[in-house]
Amino acid sequence: MTKLDQPAKYWDRLFAPSSCLAMITTVDAEGRVNAASYGTCTRVNHEPVYIAFTTSLPSERALGHTADNVLATGEFVVNLPAFDRASLEQVRVVGLPFARGVSELEKAGLTALPARVVKPPRILECPRHFECRVEWTRAWSGRLMVVGEVVAASVDADKVDAEGYILWDRIRPAHYCGAPYGGMFVAAHETMRVDTPYEGPEVEAFQQAERAMFKEI
């Protein structure tokens, strides 16, 4: 699959919806690759583009490899899988608690693809990739919240149009329903543009701010 490097002005439109199922790759201080699955990975700023997720801190119950690697190297790659059975089965395997040094990518039958800017690899089989450098972290309640700035983004060449907008029927973004639902995932590929049923001046103020935010650069 040919990967298309996206210019910075397209990064924000490439990460949509704003929260997605993800597989995050990191490397440890020795350069060993780790991959982990996350039900919630969220774009938290438009320009520049920042992505956030939370991960387990090391404990008797949780291995915390991603947290250790992020703190040691300051880099990670967000790989967004598609909503198809083979990909979601691989997401489930990557989410298993393998011992340190075991390759989750190998166990799941996934392929490491060198990143363009950072050391952790992209996952070839995922349609979209966001290479990030850590902006800040915060530990709380046994978790580590990580916010990273996107420094490079790429996508399968046949899954976006010439202006970097997602082709929804091809990209097929997936969402995890959460632990109470077991191994259930959902997706919505139909789109609908919805107007604001309100006539006050706030509408125009919002639209002006939105146009200013997303103007061509």
Sequence and secondary structure as in RCSB ss.txt:
>XXXX:A:sequence
MTKLDQPAKYWDRLFAPSSCLAMITTVDAEGRVNAASYGTCTRVNHEPVYIAFTTSLPSERALGHTADNVLATGE
FVVNLPAFDRASLEQVRVVGLPFARGVSELEKAGLTALPARVVKPPRILECPRHFECRVEWTRAWSGRLMVVGEV
VAASVDADKVDAEGYILWDRIRPAHYCGAPYGGMFVAAHETMRVDTPYEGPEVEAFQQAERAMFKEI
>XXXX:A:secstr
  EEEE GGGHHHHS SSEEEEEEEEE TT  EEEEEEEEEEEEETTTTEEEEEEE S SS   HHHHHHHHH E
EEEEE BSSHHHHHHHHHHTS   TT  HHHHHT  EE  SSSSS EETTSSEEEEEEEEEEEEETTEEEEEEEE
EEEEEEGGGB TTS B HHHH B EE  GGG S EE             SHHHHHHHHHHHHHT   
